[in-house]
Amino acid sequence: MATPKSRPRDGYPGRALALILVVTVGLVALMFGNGTTKPRLGIDLAGGTSITLTAKSTDPKALTKSNMDIAVGIIERRVNGMGVSEAEVQTQGSDTIIVNIPKGGDRQNAADQVGTTAQLFFRPVLAVAPSGLAVPAPTGTPSTGATGTPGATPSAGATAAATGTPSAGASATKQGRPASEALAAEGASPTAAATGAASAAPSAGATGAPSAAATPQTPADLSNAMTQGSVPPELSAAFAALDCSKPEVRAAQTGAEDKAVVACSQKAEKGYYEKLVLGPVAVKGSDVSKAQAGIDTQTGAGWQVQLQFNGTGTDAFAKVTGQLATQAPPNNQFAIVLDNQVVSHPEVRGSIPGGSAVITGQFKQSEAQDLANVLGYGALPLEFSKSDITTVSPALGSDQLKAGLVAGIIGMILVVAYSLIYYRGLGLVSIAGLIVSAILTYSIMSLLGSAIGFALNLPAVCGAIVAIGITADSFIVYFERIRDEVREGAPLRPAVQRAWPRARRTILVSDFVSFLCAAVLYVVSVGKVQGFAFTLGLTTALDVVVIFLFTKPLITLLARRKFFLNGHPWSGLDPKRLGARPPLRSSRRRNPSSAAVKEA
């Protein structure tokens, strides 16, 4: 019977080296495969403006993660809507929002607007028209685009609301919505309300669709010909010239609360954007006490948004919805306007008393939750103050990046020189370990840039430079423990194994203290200091990986080579140079009785 092979006394170092080699190659391959070969640079290195906002509220319970996330979404939409591309908005801690505005774009305007309280209003819709449509070729009959339904099929709610109209196309045109969104009292039957609302709808002949004899010649003519509702004379010129197909036009809408305004829809729900004329503000967003998304349990039609108003909002909402419910489309629509941008304009299917309402439609879960967040933001008792504003020019950012890289290179050269001079052959092990640690750190930072938005700023570079010393310190601890064993007269291979438990304990304690400091600093700090803490914590964790899976196995393998095993003067483990004591030879005591027997 064959006996199993016994495990080598020094383990299987080749397996550990193979593992870390596979991990390193895999991270590098993933980095190149994703195209993220460079870390994302922060504002202080790439140039731009960084704004730190601190949330305040008279109600401490209002500073919740949910409210902060909603505020982040509103601020991000606001900043990007001002023509600032690739702006980053993220929370830090429980009451801080960091807004990073990169180089390019109107940074000054964005900095002025960031942190101001969002304005949420409900306005009645006076007129609706498509915007940015292509002009069809002249034919003897109206084109499909002229019916107002290009590529849109009315939903069941829209068809029910259009009962009595000549055709499906006319019904969709009258509704003005591709997937019928409706505003009704909570618990009301949408179909019955829709039928009542549609009884006042004019016939299809009132759609204003262009005839063959009056084919529009320009996109503006086509849009005006398809206008539903009444446009006030003072806004007719602005409404006719409004082109909502342009992003900058959709983001630049403004208007007074007590006057009618022109605005754009923010989504091309029917294949094109819509321009609208909105009446004066009827209900303010501050009157919304609660908004949440949920499943329509009565009809099972899908997701809906439930609203609750305070006392002032209940009376105003019941009054205006009662008026809108008697109007023909599109004047029975109620626009939800956030920061002068039309988020939605659902139809009102009846007077909504009681302070509760629901917005129904063919919502996806994410769409219903987004709309509920927008509505709920008007009721948030949060205010933001700008605690810090930092602006860095691209030239200064480039200079700081070069200075950081130069400092890192100088630190690396000094560590390498010290290792080679003092440890000689062992110094090559420390250099190889530093290279592996650098590759792992660089690839992980590059991948984290695209995965979680990590940006390498100047404090993070400082953390990486400090990590060079932490990694070198772990090597030195292990090397000195091995030398101590050699000085005691132990052969090299046993010395490597005996030195490891003591060195391991010291390295783990040292790295744990460094990691704990980095974690505490990351939690309690704000802004750029977190970059230093994050990098310090990451490199400290990688130091443990490198020392366990690379340095120790590599030294174990090298201890089997004659160059190190025999203590070559350039190996760094020369017993004579280290002042090693000769090994103690234990002499066995002679047994007196055995000696007597031998003499006899």
C-alpha positions in Angstrom: 0.0 0.0 0.0 1.5 3.3 -1.1 1.8 5.9 1.6 0.6 9.4 0.8 3.3 12.0 0.3 3.9 14.1 3.4 3.4 17.9 3.2 6.7 19.7 2.8 7.9 21.5 5.9 7.9 24.9 4.1 4.5 24.3 2.3 3.7 24.9 -1.3 5.0 28.4 -2.1 4.6 27.9 -5.8 0.8 27.7 -5.5 0.6 31.1 -3.7 2.8 32.7 -6.3 0.6 31.2 -9.1 -2.5 32.6 -7.4 -1.3 36.2 -7.1 0.1 36.0 -10.6 -3.4 34.9 -11.9 -5.1 37.7 -10.0 -2.7 40.3 -11.2 -2.9 39.3 -14.8 -6.7 39.1 -14.6 -7.0 42.6 -13.2 -4.7 44.0 -15.9 -6.6 42.1 -18.6 -10.0 43.4 -17.2 -8.6 46.9 -17.2 -7.6 46.8 -20.8 -10.8 45.0 -21.8 -12.9 47.7 -20.3 -10.8 50.4 -21.9 -10.1 52.0 -18.5 -6.3 52.1 -18.7 -6.0 55.3 -16.7 -7.5 56.3 -13.4 -10.1 59.0 -13.4 -8.7 62.3 -12.2 -10.3 64.5 -9.6 -11.0 68.2 -10.0 -7.7 69.2 -8.4 -5.7 67.3 -11.0 -7.9 67.6 -14.1 -9.2 71.1 -13.4 -12.7 72.2 -12.6 -14.8 73.3 -9.7 -15.7 71.3 -6.6 -18.6 72.4 -4.4 -19.3 71.0 -0.9 -22.9 71.4 0.2 -24.0 70.8 3.8 -27.7 70.0 4.4 -29.5 71.7 7.2 -33.0 71.3 8.6 -35.0 72.3 11.5 -36.2 68.7 11.8 -33.3 66.4 12.5 -35.4 63.4 11.2 -35.5 65.0 7.8 -31.7 64.3 7.3 -32.3 60.8 6.0 -30.5 58.8 3.3 -33.7 58.8 1.2 -34.0 62.6 1.2 -30.3 63.0 0.5 -30.5 60.7 -2.5 -33.5 62.6 -3.9 -31.6 65.9 -3.4 -28.6 64.4 -5.3 -30.9 63.5 -8.2 -32.4 67.0 -8.4 -29.0 68.7 -8.2 -27.5 66.4 -10.8 -30.4 67.1 -13.2 -30.1 70.8 -12.6 -26.3 71.0 -13.1 -26.3 68.8 -16.2 -29.2 70.8 -17.6 -27.1 74.0 -17.4 -24.8 72.7 -20.1 -22.1 71.2 -17.8 -21.2 67.8 -19.1 -20.1 64.9 -17.0 -20.8 66.7 -13.7 -20.7 64.4 -10.6 -23.0 64.7 -7.7 -22.6 62.3 -4.8 -23.3 62.1 -1.1 -20.6 61.9 1.6 -21.5 61.2 5.1 -25.1 61.8 6.3 -25.5 65.5 5.5 -23.0 66.4 2.8 -23.2 66.5 -1.0 -20.2 66.9 -3.2 -20.7 68.5 -6.7 -17.7 68.1 -9.1 -18.0 70.2 -12.2 -15.2 69.4 -14.7 -13.4 71.8 -16.9 -15.6 73.2 -19.7 -19.2 74.4 -19.5 -20.6 77.3 -17.6 -19.1 76.5 -14.2 -19.8 79.9 -12.7 -23.6 79.6 -13.5 -23.7 76.1 -12.2 -21.9 77.1 -9.0 -24.4 79.9 -8.4 -27.4 77.6 -8.9 -26.2 74.5 -7.1 -27.7 74.1 -3.7 -30.6 76.5 -4.2 -34.0 75.1 -3.1 -35.8 73.3 -6.0 -39.0 74.9 -7.2 -41.9 72.4 -7.7 -45.2 73.7 -9.2 -48.5 72.4 -10.6 -49.6 74.4 -13.6 -52.7 73.8 -15.9 -51.9 73.1 -19.6 -53.3 75.6 -22.0 -51.9 74.3 -25.3 -49.7 71.4 -26.6 -47.9 70.9 -29.9 -45.2 68.6 -31.2 -41.8 70.1 -31.6 -39.0 69.4 -34.1 -41.0 67.2 -36.5 -39.8 66.7 -40.0 -42.0 68.2 -42.7 -43.7 65.5 -44.8 -43.7 65.5 -48.6 -46.9 67.2 -50.0 -49.5 64.5 -50.8 -53.3 64.5 -51.4 -54.0 63.1 -47.9 -52.7 64.0 -44.5 -49.6 62.1 -43.5 -49.3 59.9 -40.4 -47.2 62.5 -38.7 -50.0 65.0 -39.1 -52.4 63.0 -37.0 -50.1 63.4 -34.1 -49.5 59.7 -33.6 -46.2 58.8 -35.1 -45.1 55.5 -33.8 -47.5 55.7 -30.8 -50.3 53.3 -30.0 -52.8 54.6 -27.5 -53.2 52.6 -24.3 -56.3 51.1 -23.0 -56.9 54.1 -20.8 -56.4 56.5 -23.7 -58.9 54.5 -25.9 -61.5 54.5 -23.1 -61.0 58.2 -22.6 -61.7 58.9 -26.3 -65.0 57.0 -26.6 -67.1 58.7 -29.2 -64.3 60.0 -31.4 -64.2 58.9 -35.0 -60.9 57.0 -35.0 -58.0 55.8 -32.8 -55.7 58.2 -34.4 -58.0 61.1 -33.5 -58.3 59.9 -29.9 -54.6 59.8 -29.5 -54.3 63.2 -30.9 -56.9 64.6 -28.5 -55.3 63.0 -25.5 -51.9 64.2 -26.4 -50.2 61.4 -24.5 -48.9 58.1 -25.9 -49.3 56.1 -22.7 -52.3 57.7 -21.0 -51.2 59.3 -17.7 -54.1 60.3 -15.6 -54.6 62.2 -12.3 -57.6 60.9 -10.3 -58.9 60.7 -6.8 -57.4 57.8 -4.8 -59.7 54.8 -5.2 -61.6 56.2 -8.2 -62.3 54.0 -11.2 -60.0 55.2 -14.0 -62.2 53.9 -16.8 -65.4 55.5 -15.6 -63.7 58.8 -15.0 -62.0 58.7 -18.3 -65.4 58.2 -20.1 -66.8 61.2 -18.3 -63.9 63.3 -19.2 -64.1 62.3 -22.9 -67.8 63.3 -23.2 -66.7 66.9 -23.6 -64.1 66.1 -26.2 -64.7 67.7 -29.6 -64.8 65.6 -32.7 -61.8 64.6 -34.7 -62.5 67.4 -37.1 -61.2 69.8 -34.4 -57.8 68.2 -34.2 -56.4 70.8 -36.5 -54.7 68.2 -38.7 -53.5 69.8 -41.9 -55.4 69.2 -45.1 -53.8 68.5 -48.5 -54.5 72.0 -49.6 -52.6 73.5 -46.7 -49.4 71.3 -46.4 -46.9 73.0 -43.9 -43.7 74.1 -45.5 -41.5 74.3 -42.3 -41.2 72.4 -39.0 -42.7 75.4 -37.2 -45.7 75.5 -39.6 -46.2 71.8 -39.0 -46.1 72.2 -35.3 -48.4 75.2 -35.3 -50.9 73.4 -37.5 -51.0 70.5 -35.0 -51.4 72.8 -31.9 -54.1 71.7 -29.5 -55.6 74.2 -27.1 -55.4 78.0 -27.1 -52.2 80.0 -27.1 -52.3 83.4 -25.4 -51.5 86.2 -27.9 -48.6 87.5 -25.9 -46.9 84.0 -26.1 -47.8 83.1 -29.7 -44.5 84.3 -31.1 -42.4 82.6 -28.4 -44.5 79.4 -28.7 -44.1 79.3 -32.5 -40.3 79.7 -32.3 -39.8 77.2 -29.5 -37.8 74.1 -30.7 -37.8 71.5 -27.9 -35.7 69.1 -29.9 -32.6 71.0 -28.8 -31.3 70.0 -25.3 -30.2 73.6 -24.5 -33.7 74.9 -25.2 -35.3 72.3 -22.9 -32.9 73.1 -20.1 -33.3 76.9 -20.3 -37.0 77.4 -19.6 -38.0 80.1 -17.1 -41.1 81.9 -16.1 -42.9 83.8 -13.3 -45.3 82.0 -11.0 -48.3 84.3 -11.7 -48.0 84.3 -15.5 -48.5 81.8 -18.3 -45.2 80.4 -19.7 -44.0 78.2 -22.5 -42.1 75.0 -21.7 -40.9 71.7 -23.1 -41.5 68.1 -22.2 -38.4 66.4 -21.0 -39.1 63.0 -22.7 -39.8 62.2 -26.3 -42.6 59.8 -25.4 -44.1 59.6 -28.8 -40.9 59.8 -30.8 -40.8 63.6 -30.5 -40.7 66.3 -27.8 -43.8 68.4 -27.0 -43.9 72.1 -26.4 -46.5 73.4 -24.0 -48.2 76.6 -22.8 -48.7 76.5 -19.1 -51.0 78.7 -17.0 -50.1 80.4 -13.8 -49.1 78.2 -10.8 -52.2 76.6 -9.3 -50.6 74.5 -6.5 -47.1 74.7 -5.1 -44.9 71.7 -4.4 -44.5 72.7 -0.8 -48.2 71.8 -0.4 -47.3 68.1 -1.1 -46.9 66.3 2.2 -46.1 62.9 0.8 -45.5 61.1 -2.5 -44.8 57.5 -3.0 -44.9 54.9 -5.8 -46.9 51.7 -5.5 -48.8 49.0 -7.3 -52.4 49.8 -8.3 -54.1 47.1 -6.2 -57.6 47.8 -7.4 -57.2 47.3 -11.2 -53.8 45.6 -11.3 -52.9 48.0 -14.1 -49.3 48.5 -12.9 -47.4 51.1 -11.0 -48.9 54.4 -9.9 -47.9 57.5 -7.8 -49.9 58.3 -4.7 -50.0 61.9 -3.5 -51.0 63.5 -0.2 -51.5 67.3 0.3 -51.5 69.4 3.4 -54.5 71.6 4.3 -53.7 74.5 1.9 -52.8 72.1 -0.9 -56.0 70.0 -0.4 -58.3 73.0 -1.0 -56.3 74.4 -3.9 -55.9 71.0 -5.6 -59.6 70.1 -5.3 -60.6 73.4 -6.8 -58.3 73.4 -9.8 -58.9 69.7 -10.6 -62.6 70.3 -10.5 -62.1 73.0 -13.1 -59.8 71.0 -15.3 -61.9 67.9 -15.3 -64.6 69.7 -17.3 -62.2 70.8 -20.0 -61.5 69.2 -23.3 -58.0 67.9 -24.0 -55.4 69.2 -23.6 -56.9 71.7 -21.2 -57.7 68.9 -18.8 -54.0 68.2 -18.2 -52.1 69.3 -15.1 -48.3 69.8 -15.6 -45.8 68.9 -12.9 -43.0 71.4 -13.2 -39.7 71.1 -11.4 -37.1 73.8 -11.8 -39.0 75.1 -14.8 -38.9 71.7 -16.5 -42.0 69.7 -17.2 -41.6 66.3 -15.6 -45.1 65.1 -16.5 -48.5 66.4 -17.6 -51.2 63.9 -16.7 -54.9 64.3 -17.5 -57.4 65.1 -14.7 -60.3 62.7 -14.8 -62.5 64.3 -12.1 -62.4 66.7 -9.1 -60.0 65.4 -6.5 -61.1 66.3 -2.9 -59.8 64.9 0.3 -56.1 65.7 -0.2 -55.2 62.4 -1.8 -54.7 61.6 -5.5 -53.0 59.1 -7.7 -51.2 59.5 -11.0 -51.8 56.4 -13.2 -50.3 55.3 -16.5 -48.2 52.7 -18.0 -45.3 53.3 -15.6 -42.4 51.1 -15.1 -41.3 50.8 -11.5 -38.3 53.1 -12.0 -40.4 55.7 -13.7 -43.0 55.7 -10.9 -40.3 56.0 -8.3 -38.6 58.8 -10.1 -41.8 60.8 -10.4 -42.6 60.2 -6.7 -39.1 61.4 -5.8 -39.7 64.6 -7.9 -43.0 65.2 -6.2 -41.7 64.5 -2.8 -38.8 66.9 -3.2 -41.1 69.8 -3.1 -42.0 68.9 0.5 -38.4 68.2 1.7 -37.5 70.5 4.6 -33.9 70.6 3.5 -31.7 73.6 2.8 -28.1 73.5 1.6 -25.2 75.8 2.4 -22.0 75.9 0.4 -19.3 75.0 2.9 -16.5 74.9 0.4 -15.9 75.9 -3.2 -12.6 75.1 -4.9 -11.8 76.0 -8.5 -8.7 74.7 -10.2 -7.5 75.6 -13.7 -6.5 72.7 -16.0 -2.9 74.1 -16.1 -2.6 74.1 -12.3 -4.2 70.6 -12.1 -1.6 69.3 -14.6 1.2 70.8 -12.5 -0.1 69.3 -9.3 -0.3 65.9 -11.0 3.3 66.1 -12.3 4.5 67.2 -8.8 2.7 64.2 -7.2 4.2 61.8 -9.8 7.7 63.2 -9.3 7.3 62.8 -5.5 6.2 59.2 -5.9 9.1 58.4 -8.3 11.6 59.9 -5.9 10.2 58.0 -3.0 10.3 54.7 -5.0 13.9 55.4 -6.0 15.0 56.0 -2.4 13.3 52.8 -1.2 14.9 50.8 -4.0 18.4 52.2 -3.3 18.1 51.6 0.4 16.9 48.0 -0.2 19.8 47.2 -2.6 22.5 48.8 -0.4 21.4 47.4 2.9 19.8 44.0 2.0 21.6 43.3 -1.3 20.0 40.2 -2.8 17.0 40.4 -0.5 16.5 43.9 -1.9 15.5 42.4 -5.2 12.6 40.7 -3.4 11.4 44.0 -1.9 11.6 45.6 -5.4 9.6 42.8 -6.9 7.0 43.1 -4.2 6.7 46.9 -4.7 6.2 46.3 -8.5 3.4 43.8 -7.8 1.8 46.1 -5.3 2.0 49.0 -7.7 0.4 47.0 -10.5 -2.4 45.9 -8.3 -3.0 49.4 -6.9 -3.0 51.0 -10.4 -5.4 48.5 -12.0 -7.8 48.5 -9.1 -7.9 52.3 -9.1 -8.5 52.4 -12.8 -11.3 49.9 -12.5 -12.9 51.6 -9.6 -13.1 54.8 -11.6 -15.6 53.3 -14.0 -17.3 51.1 -11.4 -18.0 53.4 -8.5 -16.8 56.8 -9.8 -13.6 56.8 -7.8 -11.5 59.8 -8.8 -7.8 60.1 -8.1 -7.2 63.5 -6.4 -4.0 65.0 -4.9 -4.6 63.6 -1.4 -5.1 60.2 -2.9 -1.8 60.5 -4.6 -0.3 61.3 -1.2 -1.9 58.2 0.2 -0.3 56.1 -2.5 3.1 57.6 -1.8 2.7 56.8 1.9 1.8 53.3 0.9 5.3 52.8 -0.5 6.7 53.1 3.0 4.0 50.8 4.5 4.8 48.1 2.0 8.6 48.5 2.4 8.1 48.3 6.2 6.5 44.9 6.0 9.5 43.6 3.9 11.9 45.0 6.5 10.1 43.3 9.4 10.3 39.9 7.7 13.9 40.4 6.5 15.1 41.4 10.0 13.4 38.4 11.6 15.2 36.1 9.2 18.5 37.8 9.9 17.9 37.3 13.7 17.5 33.6 13.2 20.7 33.4 11.1 22.6 35.3 13.7 21.5 32.7 16.2 23.2 30.1 14.1 20.1 28.6 12.4 20.4 27.3 8.8 18.6 29.5 6.2 15.6 27.2 5.4 14.7 26.7 9.0 15.4 30.4 9.7 12.9 31.4 7.0 10.2 29.2 8.6 10.9 30.2 12.2 11.0 33.9 11.4 7.6 33.9 9.6 5.3 33.5 12.7 6.9 36.4 14.6 7.1 38.6 11.5 3.5 37.8 10.5 2.2 38.9 13.9 4.0 42.2 13.7 3.0 42.9 10.1 -0.7 42.2 10.8 -0.8 44.4 13.9 0.9 47.2 12.0 -1.3 47.0 9.0 -4.5 46.7 11.2 -3.6 50.0 12.9 -3.0 51.7 9.6 -6.2 50.3 8.1 -8.2 51.3 11.2 -6.9 54.9 11.0 -7.8 55.0 7.3 -11.3 53.8 8.0 -11.9 56.3 10.8 -10.5 59.1 8.7 -12.8 58.1 5.8 -15.9 58.1 7.9 -15.4 61.3 9.8 -13.7 63.4 7.0 -15.4 65.3 4.1 -14.3 66.0 0.6 -10.8 65.4 -0.7 -9.5 64.0 2.6 -11.6 60.9 1.9 -9.4 60.3 -1.1 -6.3 60.0 1.1 -8.1 57.7 3.5 -9.5 55.5 0.7 -6.1 55.1 -1.0 -4.4 54.5 2.3 -6.9 51.8 3.3 -6.7 50.1 -0.1 -2.9 50.0 -0.3 -2.7 48.7 3.3 -5.1 45.8 2.5 -3.0 45.1 -0.7 0.2 45.1 1.5 -1.2 42.1 3.4 -2.1 40.3 0.2 1.4 40.9 -1.3 3.3 39.9 1.9 1.3 36.7 2.3 1.0 35.6 -1.3 4.2 36.9 -2.9 7.0 37.9 -0.5 6.9 35.0 1.9 6.5 32.3 -0.9 9.2 33.9 -3.0 11.7 33.9 -0.1 10.8 30.3 0.7 11.7 29.4 -2.9 14.9 31.5 -2.9 16.0 29.8 0.4 16.4 26.6 -1.6 18.9 28.2 -4.0 22.6 27.9 -3.3 23.1 31.6 -3.7 21.0 32.3 -0.6 21.3 28.9 1.1 25.1 29.1 1.3 25.1 32.7 2.5 26.7 34.4 -0.5 28.2 37.8 0.5 25.8 39.5 -2.0 22.7 37.6 -0.8 22.2 39.8 2.2 22.2 36.7 4.4 26.0 36.1 4.8 26.4 34.6 8.4 29.9 36.1 8.8 28.7 39.6 7.8 25.7 39.2 10.2 28.0 38.1 13.0 26.4 34.7 13.4 27.3 32.5 16.4 28.5 29.0 15.7 25.8 26.4 16.2 25.7 24.9 19.6 26.4 21.2 19.5 24.7 19.3 22.3 26.9 16.4 23.7 25.1 13.4 25.1 25.7 12.6 28.7 27.4 9.3 29.3 25.4 6.9 31.3 27.6 5.7 34.2 26.0 2.2 34.3 26.6 1.7 30.6 30.2 2.9 31.0 30.7 0.3 33.8 29.3 -2.4 31.6 31.6 -1.4 28.8 34.6 -1.5 31.1 33.6 -4.9 32.4 
